[in-house]
Structures are given as structure tokens and as C-alpha cells.
Amino acid sequence: MTDNAKPADPDAALDPSHALIPSVQRVNETRVARGFWPKIRRTAARIPFADQALSVWYAARDPETPATAKGLMLGALAYFVMPIDAIPDVFAGIGFTDDAAVIAAMIAMLGANIKRRHRDAAAEALKRLQAD
């Protein structure tokens, strides 16, 4: 696959080994731009890792975050917003465990790129979401 090619398989964009290919980054950025806020609004009250997902989102949007970190963060967030994943979100209790694992792995790998300002913005956003 060339840098400008689109992945033949749409789910290939979620493969971490492809996360830094520019065309894959564009696909993931589009998925996240369209799907992150609608999904986090629907699920923030039900998922204990909402603050972490929001922190990753703010870090991925920060111009100071290195491009490599952004690419991987967008891949993790794209997995979170996908309607079909390893464990469908509709299964109460376990549906978000795979999403939580992906976000936790992202933070374990790239936590140094998630700054206090990202965490503070996430906390404020979560307060607003929970108040609605």
C-alpha cells in the first residue's frame, strides 16, 4: 500500500501496524471527527474510562503532540467509535472492555504525551457531559 492509497479493507485502518500510514491516519481522523463526540455523549455515564478517552482525544487534537503519537491515538479512538468491534458495546457489563483495553494500552504507551492540560480539559468535558 502506498502512502496515498486507501486501505483495501476498511478495518485495516484499525491495525496498529498501519496507524502511521498517512492515508490510514486520514481515515482514522475522519472516523474520530464524525464519531467521537456522539459516542462519548451516549456512553460517558456508563463507561469508567470516559475521562481517559477524553484525555486521549484532547492530546490527539493538540498541535504540540508529536505526529507519531497522534497517529496511534487516532487509531485507538477510531476503534472506540467503530460500531462493530471485538466485543459489541451492546453487551451490558462487558461490551466496553475491549475499548477500555485499547485506551489503557494507548495511555501506557503514550502517556507522556497526555499532558495535564489534556486531563484538565477532559475532566471539564466529563463534568459537562454528566450534567446534561
A tleap script that builds the chain and sets N, CA, C and O, in Angstrom:
source leaprc.protein.ff14SB
mol = sequence {
  NMET THR ASP ASN ALA LYS PRO ALA ASP PRO
  ASP ALA ALA LEU ASP PRO SER HIE ALA LEU
  ILE PRO SER VAL GLN ARG VAL ASN GLU THR
  ARG VAL ALA ARG GLY PHE TRP PRO LYS ILE
  ARG ARG THR ALA ALA ARG ILE PRO PHE ALA
  ASP GLN ALA LEU SER VAL TRP TYR ALA ALA
  ARG ASP PRO GLU THR PRO ALA THR ALA LYS
  GLY LEU MET LEU GLY ALA LEU ALA TYR PHE
  VAL MET PRO ILE ASP ALA ILE PRO ASP VAL
  PHE ALA GLY ILE GLY PHE THR ASP ASP ALA
  ALA VAL ILE ALA ALA MET ILE ALA MET LEU
  GLY ALA ASN ILE LYS ARG ARG HIE ARG ASP
  ALA ALA ALA GLU ALA LEU LYS ARG LEU GLN
  ALA CASP
}
set mol.1.N position { 0.853 -1.152 0.000 }
set mol.1.CA position { 0.000 0.000 0.000 }
set mol.1.C position { 0.908 1.227 0.000 }
set mol.1.O position { 1.864 1.297 0.772 }
set mol.2.N position { 0.611 2.183 -0.857 }
set mol.2.CA position { 1.378 3.418 -0.898 }
set mol.2.C position { 0.835 4.377 0.146 }
set mol.2.O position { -0.238 4.157 0.707 }
set mol.3.N position { 1.583 5.443 0.403 }
set mol.3.CA position { 1.136 6.419 1.390 }
set mol.3.C position { -0.192 7.046 1.026 }
set mol.3.O position { -0.962 7.417 1.912 }
set mol.4.N position { -0.476 7.174 -0.261 }
set mol.4.CA position { -1.711 7.826 -0.690 }
set mol.4.C position { -2.862 6.862 -0.901 }
set mol.4.O position { -3.997 7.285 -1.121 }
set mol.5.N position { -2.583 5.581 -0.837 }
set mol.5.CA position { -3.634 4.595 -1.089 }
set mol.5.C position { -4.538 4.465 0.120 }
set mol.5.O position { -4.104 4.611 1.263 }
set mol.6.N position { -5.791 4.190 -0.152 }
set mol.6.CA position { -6.728 3.885 0.926 }
set mol.6.C position { -6.603 2.404 1.228 }
set mol.6.O position { -6.344 1.607 0.326 }
set mol.7.N position { -6.783 2.024 2.491 }
set mol.7.CA position { -6.726 0.606 2.807 }
set mol.7.C position { -7.830 -0.138 2.051 }
set mol.7.O position { -8.965 0.334 1.987 }
set mol.8.N position { -7.500 -1.294 1.482 }
set mol.8.CA position { -8.495 -2.089 0.765 }
set mol.8.C position { -9.594 -2.537 1.719 }
set mol.8.O position { -10.769 -2.550 1.351 }
set mol.9.N position { -9.228 -2.897 2.921 }
set mol.9.CA position { -10.165 -3.333 3.942 }
set mol.9.C position { -10.366 -2.170 4.911 }
set mol.9.O position { -9.396 -1.707 5.512 }
set mol.10.N position { -11.601 -1.684 5.079 }
set mol.10.CA position { -11.810 -0.543 5.982 }
set mol.10.C position { -11.311 -0.805 7.398 }
set mol.10.O position { -10.873 0.124 8.076 }
set mol.11.N position { -11.369 -2.045 7.852 }
set mol.11.CA position { -10.902 -2.360 9.195 }
set mol.11.C position { -9.386 -2.377 9.292 }
set mol.11.O position { -8.841 -2.410 10.395 }
set mol.12.N position { -8.691 -2.356 8.150 }
set mol.12.CA position { -7.232 -2.291 8.167 }
set mol.12.C position { -6.765 -0.995 8.806 }
set mol.12.O position { -5.659 -0.927 9.342 }
set mol.13.N position { -7.604 0.032 8.752 }
set mol.13.CA position { -7.256 1.306 9.376 }
set mol.13.C position { -7.110 1.155 10.885 }
set mol.13.O position { -6.472 1.993 11.522 }
set mol.14.N position { -7.676 0.122 11.461 }
set mol.14.CA position { -7.587 -0.090 12.899 }
set mol.14.C position { -6.383 -0.925 13.291 }
set mol.14.O position { -6.125 -1.108 14.481 }
set mol.15.N position { -5.645 -1.432 12.326 }
set mol.15.CA position { -4.468 -2.250 12.590 }
set mol.15.C position { -3.336 -1.339 13.064 }
set mol.15.O position { -2.914 -0.454 12.320 }
set mol.16.N position { -2.832 -1.538 14.295 }
set mol.16.CA position { -1.785 -0.655 14.803 }
set mol.16.C position { -0.547 -0.591 13.904 }
set mol.16.O position { 0.148 0.425 13.892 }
set mol.17.N position { -0.265 -1.649 13.159 }
set mol.17.CA position { 0.902 -1.614 12.285 }
set mol.17.C position { 0.704 -0.688 11.089 }
set mol.17.O position { 1.663 -0.375 10.384 }
set mol.18.N position { -0.527 -0.250 10.856 }
set mol.18.CA position { -0.822 0.684 9.764 }
set mol.18.C position { -1.132 2.094 10.271 }
set mol.18.O position { -1.360 2.996 9.465 }
set mol.19.N position { -1.145 2.297 11.574 }
set mol.19.CA position { -1.630 3.548 12.159 }
set mol.19.C position { -0.861 4.785 11.718 }
set mol.19.O position { -1.395 5.892 11.781 }
set mol.20.N position { 0.376 4.623 11.275 }
set mol.20.CA position { 1.176 5.788 10.912 }
set mol.20.C position { 1.240 6.040 9.416 }
set mol.20.O position { 1.923 6.966 8.977 }
set mol.21.N position { 0.551 5.243 8.633 }
set mol.21.CA position { 0.478 5.472 7.189 }
set mol.21.C position { -0.448 6.665 6.978 }
set mol.21.O position { -1.570 6.664 7.483 }
set mol.22.N position { 0.003 7.691 6.235 }
set mol.22.CA position { -0.807 8.907 6.104 }
set mol.22.C position { -2.254 8.674 5.672 }
set mol.22.O position { -3.157 9.318 6.206 }
set mol.23.N position { -2.496 7.781 4.733 }
set mol.23.CA position { -3.884 7.554 4.306 }
set mol.23.C position { -4.706 6.922 5.424 }
set mol.23.O position { -5.896 7.209 5.557 }
set mol.24.N position { -4.090 6.076 6.215 }
set mol.24.CA position { -4.786 5.457 7.347 }
set mol.24.C position { -5.056 6.511 8.415 }
set mol.24.O position { -6.126 6.524 9.024 }
set mol.25.N position { -4.095 7.385 8.639 }
set mol.25.CA position { -4.311 8.460 9.600 }
set mol.25.C position { -5.490 9.333 9.186 }
set mol.25.O position { -6.284 9.750 10.029 }
set mol.26.N position { -5.602 9.607 7.896 }
set mol.26.CA position { -6.733 10.420 7.420 }
set mol.26.C position { -8.058 9.705 7.648 }
set mol.26.O position { -9.036 10.325 8.065 }
set mol.27.N position { -8.093 8.397 7.373 }
set mol.27.CA position { -9.314 7.617 7.606 }
set mol.27.C position { -9.673 7.652 9.092 }
set mol.27.O position { -10.825 7.892 9.454 }
set mol.28.N position { -8.679 7.412 9.947 }
set mol.28.CA position { -8.944 7.405 11.390 }
set mol.28.C position { -9.355 8.780 11.888 }
set mol.28.O position { -10.246 8.896 12.729 }
set mol.29.N position { -8.711 9.826 11.373 }
set mol.29.CA position { -9.071 11.181 11.783 }
set mol.29.C position { -10.520 11.498 11.417 }
set mol.29.O position { -11.240 12.121 12.197 }
set mol.30.N position { -10.941 11.069 10.232 }
set mol.30.CA position { -12.323 11.281 9.796 }
set mol.30.C position { -13.291 10.497 10.682 }
set mol.30.O position { -14.318 11.031 11.102 }
set mol.31.N position { -12.968 9.234 10.966 }
set mol.31.CA position { -13.834 8.427 11.832 }
set mol.31.C position { -13.991 9.056 13.199 }
set mol.31.O position { -15.091 9.120 13.748 }
set mol.32.N position { -12.878 9.521 13.744 }
set mol.32.CA position { -12.905 10.118 15.080 }
set mol.32.C position { -13.662 11.440 15.050 }
set mol.32.O position { -14.455 11.717 15.950 }
set mol.33.N position { -13.427 12.259 14.026 }
set mol.33.CA position { -14.120 13.550 13.921 }
set mol.33.C position { -15.631 13.361 13.845 }
set mol.33.O position { -16.384 14.144 14.424 }
set mol.34.N position { -16.069 12.346 13.147 }
set mol.34.CA position { -17.514 12.093 12.993 }
set mol.34.C position { -18.119 11.380 14.180 }
set mol.34.O position { -19.261 11.649 14.553 }
set mol.35.N position { -17.363 10.471 14.780 }
set mol.35.CA position { -17.982 9.582 15.744 }
set mol.35.C position { -17.661 9.770 17.207 }
set mol.35.O position { -18.389 9.265 18.062 }
set mol.36.N position { -16.576 10.494 17.527 }
set mol.36.CA position { -16.169 10.537 18.933 }
set mol.36.C position { -17.199 11.211 19.837 }
set mol.36.O position { -17.657 10.601 20.803 }
set mol.37.N position { -17.569 12.448 19.545 }
set mol.37.CA position { -18.486 13.164 20.441 }
set mol.37.C position { -19.861 12.518 20.515 }
set mol.37.O position { -20.414 12.426 21.611 }
set mol.38.N position { -20.444 12.064 19.406 }
set mol.38.CA position { -21.730 11.370 19.559 }
set mol.38.C position { -21.630 10.143 20.472 }
set mol.38.O position { -22.516 9.905 21.293 }
set mol.39.N position { -20.555 9.369 20.330 }
set mol.39.CA position { -20.432 8.161 21.149 }
set mol.39.C position { -20.129 8.507 22.600 }
set mol.39.O position { -20.712 7.913 23.507 }
set mol.40.N position { -19.234 9.449 22.832 }
set mol.40.CA position { -18.903 9.783 24.220 }
set mol.40.C position { -20.116 10.396 24.927 }
set mol.40.O position { -20.300 10.185 26.125 }
set mol.41.N position { -20.936 11.146 24.205 }
set mol.41.CA position { -22.165 11.695 24.815 }
set mol.41.C position { -23.109 10.572 25.237 }
set mol.41.O position { -23.720 10.628 26.304 }
set mol.42.N position { -23.222 9.546 24.382 }
set mol.42.CA position { -24.130 8.417 24.685 }
set mol.42.C position { -23.607 7.550 25.815 }
set mol.42.O position { -24.397 6.952 26.546 }
set mol.43.N position { -22.298 7.468 25.974 }
set mol.43.CA position { -21.728 6.457 26.858 }
set mol.43.C position { -21.008 6.986 28.090 }
set mol.43.O position { -20.662 6.199 28.971 }
set mol.44.N position { -20.773 8.275 28.182 }
set mol.44.CA position { -19.939 8.825 29.258 }
set mol.44.C position { -20.399 8.397 30.643 }
set mol.44.O position { -19.567 8.145 31.515 }
set mol.45.N position { -21.686 8.312 30.858 }
set mol.45.CA position { -22.203 7.933 32.174 }
set mol.45.C position { -22.040 6.452 32.459 }
set mol.45.O position { -22.107 6.030 33.614 }
set mol.46.N position { -21.825 5.652 31.408 }
set mol.46.CA position { -21.773 4.195 31.588 }
set mol.46.C position { -20.374 3.611 31.550 }
set mol.46.O position { -20.187 2.455 31.931 }
set mol.47.N position { -19.391 4.367 31.104 }
set mol.47.CA position { -18.051 3.798 30.965 }
set mol.47.C position { -17.079 4.465 31.938 }
set mol.47.O position { -16.962 5.690 31.958 }
set mol.48.N position { -16.392 3.671 32.732 }
set mol.48.CA position { -15.488 4.246 33.728 }
set mol.48.C position { -14.216 4.871 33.127 }
set mol.48.O position { -13.480 5.564 33.830 }
set mol.49.N position { -13.962 4.634 31.865 }
set mol.49.CA position { -12.745 5.169 31.237 }
set mol.49.C position { -13.033 6.381 30.354 }
set mol.49.O position { -12.207 6.742 29.517 }
set mol.50.N position { -14.193 7.013 30.531 }
set mol.50.CA position { -14.557 8.177 29.709 }
set mol.50.C position { -13.530 9.293 29.846 }
set mol.50.O position { -13.176 9.932 28.855 }
set mol.51.N position { -13.046 9.536 31.066 }
set mol.51.CA position { -12.055 10.591 31.254 }
set mol.51.C position { -10.764 10.288 30.508 }
set mol.51.O position { -10.119 11.196 29.984 }
set mol.52.N position { -10.387 9.022 30.458 }
set mol.52.CA position { -9.176 8.635 29.738 }
set mol.52.C position { -9.362 8.797 28.228 }
set mol.52.O position { -8.471 9.291 27.537 }
set mol.53.N position { -10.525 8.377 27.722 }
set mol.53.CA position { -10.790 8.533 26.292 }
set mol.53.C position { -10.788 10.013 25.914 }
set mol.53.O position { -10.257 10.393 24.870 }
set mol.54.N position { -11.380 10.835 26.759 }
set mol.54.CA position { -11.394 12.278 26.503 }
set mol.54.C position { -9.982 12.859 26.545 }
set mol.54.O position { -9.646 13.715 25.726 }
set mol.55.N position { -9.158 12.413 27.476 }
set mol.55.CA position { -7.765 12.881 27.548 }
set mol.55.C position { -7.009 12.544 26.281 }
set mol.55.O position { -6.257 13.368 25.761 }
set mol.56.N position { -7.206 11.329 25.782 }
set mol.56.CA position { -6.552 10.919 24.531 }
set mol.56.C position { -7.057 11.786 23.390 }
set mol.56.O position { -6.270 12.204 22.540 }
set mol.57.N position { -8.364 12.064 23.355 }
set mol.57.CA position { -8.924 12.899 22.294 }
set mol.57.C position { -8.290 14.284 22.304 }
set mol.57.O position { -7.879 14.792 21.261 }
set mol.58.N position { -8.213 14.895 23.489 }
set mol.58.CA position { -7.611 16.233 23.574 }
set mol.58.C position { -6.135 16.203 23.191 }
set mol.58.O position { -5.658 17.125 22.530 }
set mol.59.N position { -5.412 15.178 23.585 }
set mol.59.CA position { -3.995 15.070 23.214 }
set mol.59.C position { -3.840 14.891 21.706 }
set mol.59.O position { -2.934 15.466 21.103 }
set mol.60.N position { -4.716 14.100 21.099 }
set mol.60.CA position { -4.643 13.864 19.647 }
set mol.60.C position { -4.948 15.133 18.861 }
set mol.60.O position { -4.494 15.274 17.725 }
set mol.61.N position { -5.696 16.044 19.433 }
set mol.61.CA position { -6.058 17.293 18.755 }
set mol.61.C position { -5.049 18.420 19.006 }
set mol.61.O position { -5.122 19.472 18.372 }
set mol.62.N position { -4.126 18.201 19.914 }
set mol.62.CA position { -3.158 19.229 20.295 }
set mol.62.C position { -2.045 19.332 19.249 }
set mol.62.O position { -1.397 18.330 18.949 }
set mol.63.N position { -1.810 20.527 18.687 }
set mol.63.CA position { -0.745 20.682 17.694 }
set mol.63.C position { 0.647 20.370 18.252 }
set mol.63.O position { 1.567 20.104 17.479 }
set mol.64.N position { 0.818 20.397 19.565 }
set mol.64.CA position { 2.119 20.104 20.164 }
set mol.64.C position { 2.373 18.606 20.340 }
set mol.64.O position { 3.501 18.208 20.633 }
set mol.65.N position { 1.361 17.782 20.170 }
set mol.65.CA position { 1.542 16.330 20.280 }
set mol.65.C position { 2.277 15.844 19.032 }
set mol.65.O position { 1.885 16.190 17.917 }
set mol.66.N position { 3.340 15.045 19.201 }
set mol.66.CA position { 4.077 14.540 18.036 }
set mol.66.C position { 3.184 13.739 17.087 }
set mol.66.O position { 2.255 13.053 17.514 }
set mol.67.N position { 3.484 13.842 15.803 }
set mol.67.CA position { 2.673 13.191 14.767 }
set mol.67.C position { 2.564 11.679 14.985 }
set mol.67.O position { 1.496 11.103 14.777 }
set mol.68.N position { 3.634 11.045 15.394 }
set mol.68.CA position { 3.595 9.595 15.623 }
set mol.68.C position { 2.597 9.259 16.724 }
set mol.68.O position { 1.794 8.337 16.582 }
set mol.69.N position { 2.648 10.002 17.811 }
set mol.69.CA position { 1.712 9.766 18.917 }
set mol.69.C position { 0.279 10.020 18.472 }
set mol.69.O position { -0.626 9.260 18.817 }
set mol.70.N position { 0.070 11.100 17.698 }
set mol.70.CA position { -1.275 11.401 17.198 }
set mol.70.C position { -1.824 10.255 16.357 }
set mol.70.O position { -2.984 9.870 16.507 }
set mol.71.N position { -0.991 9.711 15.473 }
set mol.71.CA position { -1.439 8.615 14.617 }
set mol.71.C position { -1.922 7.422 15.418 }
set mol.71.O position { -2.958 6.834 15.108 }
set mol.72.N position { -1.171 7.068 16.445 }
set mol.72.CA position { -1.560 5.934 17.286 }
set mol.72.C position { -2.789 6.263 18.131 }
set mol.72.O position { -3.658 5.414 18.327 }
set mol.73.N position { -2.857 7.479 18.623 }
set mol.73.CA position { -4.032 7.898 19.401 }
set mol.73.C position { -5.290 7.869 18.544 }
set mol.73.O position { -6.340 7.400 18.985 }
set mol.74.N position { -5.181 8.372 17.322 }
set mol.74.CA position { -6.341 8.359 16.419 }
set mol.74.C position { -6.781 6.928 16.119 }
set mol.74.O position { -7.976 6.657 16.002 }
set mol.75.N position { -5.821 6.013 15.994 }
set mol.75.CA position { -6.174 4.610 15.779 }
set mol.75.C position { -6.967 4.046 16.944 }
set mol.75.O position { -7.955 3.341 16.743 }
set mol.76.N position { -6.536 4.356 18.169 }
set mol.76.CA position { -7.249 3.877 19.357 }
set mol.76.C position { -8.640 4.498 19.444 }
set mol.76.O position { -9.612 3.815 19.764 }
set mol.77.N position { -8.729 5.787 19.161 }
set mol.77.CA position { -10.035 6.457 19.210 }
set mol.77.C position { -10.952 5.970 18.090 }
set mol.77.O position { -12.165 5.879 18.279 }
set mol.78.N position { -10.383 5.659 16.931 }
set mol.78.CA position { -11.189 5.114 15.828 }
set mol.78.C position { -11.774 3.768 16.235 }
set mol.78.O position { -12.929 3.476 15.924 }
set mol.79.N position { -10.990 2.946 16.926 }
set mol.79.CA position { -11.509 1.673 17.412 }
set mol.79.C position { -12.670 1.912 18.379 }
set mol.79.O position { -13.680 1.210 18.325 }
set mol.80.N position { -12.527 2.897 19.257 }
set mol.80.CA position { -13.579 3.214 20.217 }
set mol.80.C position { -14.878 3.610 19.516 }
set mol.80.O position { -15.955 3.218 19.964 }
set mol.81.N position { -14.801 4.371 18.436 }
set mol.81.CA position { -16.027 4.851 17.785 }
set mol.81.C position { -16.630 3.861 16.800 }
set mol.81.O position { -17.772 4.041 16.375 }
set mol.82.N position { -15.898 2.829 16.429 }
set mol.82.CA position { -16.423 1.858 15.460 }
set mol.82.C position { -17.649 1.149 16.033 }
set mol.82.O position { -17.633 0.715 17.184 }
set mol.83.N position { -18.703 1.033 15.238 }
set mol.83.CA position { -19.915 0.381 15.741 }
set mol.83.C position { -19.755 -1.130 15.928 }
set mol.83.O position { -20.493 -1.745 16.697 }
set mol.84.N position { -18.817 -1.707 15.244 }
set mol.84.CA position { -18.590 -3.153 15.358 }
set mol.84.C position { -17.155 -3.347 15.808 }
set mol.84.O position { -16.223 -2.866 15.164 }
set mol.85.N position { -16.980 -4.058 16.920 }
set mol.85.CA position { -15.636 -4.337 17.396 }
set mol.85.C position { -15.584 -5.726 18.002 }
set mol.85.O position { -16.538 -6.494 17.879 }
set mol.86.N position { -14.492 -6.053 18.649 }
set mol.86.CA position { -14.280 -7.414 19.153 }
set mol.86.C position { -15.396 -7.865 20.086 }
set mol.86.O position { -15.881 -8.992 19.984 }
set mol.87.N position { -15.801 -6.987 20.990 }
set mol.87.CA position { -16.912 -7.281 21.890 }
set mol.87.C position { -17.937 -6.176 21.670 }
set mol.87.O position { -17.713 -5.040 22.089 }
set mol.88.N position { -19.053 -6.484 21.025 }
set mol.88.CA position { -20.041 -5.429 20.739 }
set mol.88.C position { -20.461 -4.677 21.997 }
set mol.88.O position { -20.695 -5.274 23.047 }
set mol.89.N position { -20.549 -3.359 21.869 }
set mol.89.CA position { -20.851 -2.497 23.006 }
set mol.89.C position { -22.230 -2.732 23.596 }
set mol.89.O position { -22.490 -2.314 24.724 }
set mol.90.N position { -23.119 -3.390 22.864 }
set mol.90.CA position { -24.477 -3.619 23.363 }
set mol.90.C position { -24.526 -4.653 24.478 }
set mol.90.O position { -25.533 -4.749 25.179 }
set mol.91.N position { -23.453 -5.435 24.660 }
set mol.91.CA position { -23.438 -6.426 25.736 }
set mol.91.C position { -23.156 -5.727 27.062 }
set mol.91.O position { -22.038 -5.279 27.318 }
set mol.92.N position { -24.184 -5.641 27.898 }
set mol.92.CA position { -24.059 -4.949 29.182 }
set mol.92.C position { -22.942 -5.557 30.019 }
set mol.92.O position { -22.806 -6.777 30.117 }
set mol.93.N position { -22.159 -4.689 30.610 }
set mol.93.CA position { -21.114 -5.154 31.512 }
set mol.93.C position { -19.788 -5.463 30.851 }
set mol.93.O position { -18.732 -5.127 31.388 }
set mol.94.N position { -19.830 -6.104 29.683 }
set mol.94.CA position { -18.565 -6.476 29.046 }
set mol.94.C position { -18.346 -5.806 27.698 }
set mol.94.O position { -17.266 -5.920 27.119 }
set mol.95.N position { -19.345 -5.119 27.200 }
set mol.95.CA position { -19.278 -4.568 25.849 }
set mol.95.C position { -18.190 -3.545 25.619 }
set mol.95.O position { -17.734 -3.374 24.488 }
set mol.96.N position { -17.763 -2.859 26.666 }
set mol.96.CA position { -16.746 -1.835 26.501 }
set mol.96.C position { -15.376 -2.281 26.996 }
set mol.96.O position { -14.445 -1.476 27.021 }
set mol.97.N position { -15.229 -3.548 27.393 }
set mol.97.CA position { -13.941 -3.976 27.935 }
set mol.97.C position { -12.836 -3.916 26.891 }
set mol.97.O position { -11.701 -3.568 27.216 }
set mol.98.N position { -13.149 -4.250 25.640 }
set mol.98.CA position { -12.119 -4.168 24.602 }
set mol.98.C position { -11.753 -2.719 24.320 }
set mol.98.O position { -10.583 -2.412 24.092 }
set mol.99.N position { -12.737 -1.822 24.332 }
set mol.99.CA position { -12.468 -0.398 24.138 }
set mol.99.C position { -11.588 0.130 25.275 }
set mol.99.O position { -10.632 0.870 25.041 }
set mol.100.N position { -11.919 -0.257 26.497 }
set mol.100.CA position { -11.132 0.169 27.656 }
set mol.100.C position { -9.702 -0.341 27.552 }
set mol.100.O position { -8.758 0.379 27.876 }
set mol.101.N position { -9.540 -1.572 27.104 }
set mol.101.CA position { -8.191 -2.144 26.970 }
set mol.101.C position { -7.370 -1.392 25.928 }
set mol.101.O position { -6.179 -1.150 26.128 }
set mol.102.N position { -7.999 -1.024 24.824 }
set mol.102.CA position { -7.290 -0.283 23.778 }
set mol.102.C position { -6.873 1.089 24.299 }
set mol.102.O position { -5.738 1.513 24.082 }
set mol.103.N position { -7.779 1.786 24.983 }
set mol.103.CA position { -7.461 3.108 25.524 }
set mol.103.C position { -6.370 2.981 26.596 }
set mol.103.O position { -5.445 3.794 26.630 }
set mol.104.N position { -6.466 1.981 27.461 }
set mol.104.CA position { -5.454 1.781 28.505 }
set mol.104.C position { -4.084 1.484 27.895 }
set mol.104.O position { -3.068 1.994 28.369 }
set mol.105.N position { -4.056 0.667 26.855 }
set mol.105.CA position { -2.782 0.371 26.186 }
set mol.105.C position { -2.197 1.630 25.566 }
set mol.105.O position { -0.987 1.851 25.611 }
set mol.106.N position { -3.062 2.447 24.990 }
set mol.106.CA position { -2.616 3.704 24.388 }
set mol.106.C position { -1.975 4.592 25.443 }
set mol.106.O position { -0.914 5.173 25.215 }
set mol.107.N position { -2.619 4.695 26.587 }
set mol.107.CA position { -2.097 5.547 27.652 }
set mol.107.C position { -0.792 4.967 28.207 }
set mol.107.O position { 0.131 5.714 28.529 }
set mol.108.N position { -0.716 3.652 28.316 }
set mol.108.CA position { 0.517 3.026 28.797 }
set mol.108.C position { 1.682 3.319 27.854 }
set mol.108.O position { 2.802 3.557 28.306 }
set mol.109.N position { 1.423 3.302 26.550 }
set mol.109.CA position { 2.484 3.543 25.562 }
set mol.109.C position { 2.816 5.023 25.417 }
set mol.109.O position { 3.984 5.393 25.303 }
set mol.110.N position { 1.801 5.858 25.421 }
set mol.110.CA position { 1.990 7.262 25.048 }
set mol.110.C position { 1.572 8.240 26.130 }
set mol.110.O position { 1.336 9.415 25.848 }
set mol.111.N position { 1.480 7.771 27.356 }
set mol.111.CA position { 1.002 8.613 28.449 }
set mol.111.C position { 1.793 9.894 28.631 }
set mol.111.O position { 1.241 10.896 29.084 }
set mol.112.N position { 3.072 9.886 28.290 }
set mol.112.CA position { 3.895 11.097 28.423 }
set mol.112.C position { 3.412 12.206 27.497 }
set mol.112.O position { 3.706 13.379 27.730 }
set mol.113.N position { 2.674 11.846 26.447 }
set mol.113.CA position { 2.141 12.833 25.512 }
set mol.113.C position { 0.785 13.381 25.943 }
set mol.113.O position { 0.264 14.315 25.334 }
set mol.114.N position { 0.224 12.804 26.983 }
set mol.114.CA position { -1.048 13.288 27.516 }
set mol.114.C position { -0.704 14.183 28.701 }
set mol.114.O position { -0.364 13.708 29.785 }
set mol.115.N position { -0.799 15.461 28.470 }
set mol.115.CA position { -0.366 16.466 29.438 }
set mol.115.C position { -1.487 16.816 30.417 }
set mol.115.O position { -2.650 16.464 30.221 }
set mol.116.N position { -1.096 17.513 31.464 }
set mol.116.CA position { -2.058 17.953 32.481 }
set mol.116.C position { -3.177 18.756 31.832 }
set mol.116.O position { -4.330 18.615 32.241 }
set mol.117.N position { -2.886 19.599 30.832 }
set mol.117.CA position { -3.927 20.404 30.177 }
set mol.117.C position { -4.948 19.518 29.464 }
set mol.117.O position { -6.124 19.873 29.385 }
set mol.118.N position { -4.508 18.359 28.939 }
set mol.118.CA position { -5.430 17.425 28.283 }
set mol.118.C position { -6.332 16.764 29.329 }
set mol.118.O position { -7.535 16.603 29.122 }
set mol.119.N position { -5.729 16.391 30.441 }
set mol.119.CA position { -6.505 15.760 31.517 }
set mol.119.C position { -7.502 16.747 32.131 }
set mol.119.O position { -8.636 16.384 32.443 }
set mol.120.N position { -7.067 17.993 32.298 }
set mol.120.CA position { -7.965 19.022 32.839 }
set mol.120.C position { -9.130 19.285 31.876 }
set mol.120.O position { -10.277 19.394 32.308 }
set mol.121.N position { -8.839 19.387 30.587 }
set mol.121.CA position { -9.901 19.595 29.590 }
set mol.121.C position { -10.860 18.412 29.595 }
set mol.121.O position { -12.071 18.589 29.466 }
set mol.122.N position { -10.316 17.201 29.744 }
set mol.122.CA position { -11.155 16.001 29.790 }
set mol.122.C position { -12.066 16.024 31.016 }
set mol.122.O position { -13.248 15.695 30.919 }
set mol.123.N position { -11.525 16.409 32.155 }
set mol.123.CA position { -12.328 16.464 33.382 }
set mol.123.C position { -13.464 17.473 33.246 }
set mol.123.O position { -14.589 17.206 33.668 }
set mol.124.N position { -13.174 18.624 32.660 }
set mol.124.CA position { -14.214 19.641 32.446 }
set mol.124.C position { -15.283 19.142 31.479 }
set mol.124.O position { -16.477 19.326 31.715 }
set mol.125.N position { -14.851 18.513 30.392 }
set mol.125.CA position { -15.805 17.984 29.413 }
set mol.125.C position { -16.687 16.914 30.043 }
set mol.125.O position { -17.894 16.874 29.802 }
set mol.126.N position { -16.085 16.053 30.846 }
set mol.126.CA position { -16.849 14.997 31.501 }
set mol.126.C position { -17.882 15.574 32.466 }
set mol.126.O position { -19.003 15.071 32.547 }
set mol.127.N position { -17.519 16.616 33.191 }
set mol.127.CA position { -18.482 17.283 34.073 }
set mol.127.C position { -19.665 17.810 33.281 }
set mol.127.O position { -20.814 17.639 33.686 }
set mol.128.N position { -19.385 18.453 32.146 }
set mol.128.CA position { -20.467 18.982 31.295 }
set mol.128.C position { -21.333 17.844 30.773 }
set mol.128.O position { -22.560 17.948 30.784 }
set mol.129.N position { -20.715 16.767 30.320 }
set mol.129.CA position { -21.485 15.640 29.778 }
set mol.129.C position { -22.357 15.008 30.847 }
set mol.129.O position { -23.502 14.649 30.572 }
set mol.130.N position { -21.850 14.867 32.038 }
set mol.130.CA position { -22.616 14.244 33.110 }
set mol.130.C position { -23.724 15.156 33.635 }
set mol.130.O position { -24.713 14.682 34.192 }
set mol.131.N position { -23.554 16.464 33.454 }
set mol.131.CA position { -24.583 17.411 33.887 }
set mol.131.C position { -25.774 17.433 32.925 }
set mol.131.O position { -26.889 17.779 33.317 }
set mol.132.N position { -25.531 17.064 31.676 }
set mol.132.CA position { -26.610 17.087 30.650 }
set mol.132.C position { -27.590 15.960 30.829 }
set mol.132.O position { -28.542 15.841 30.059 }
savepdb mol mol.pdb
quit
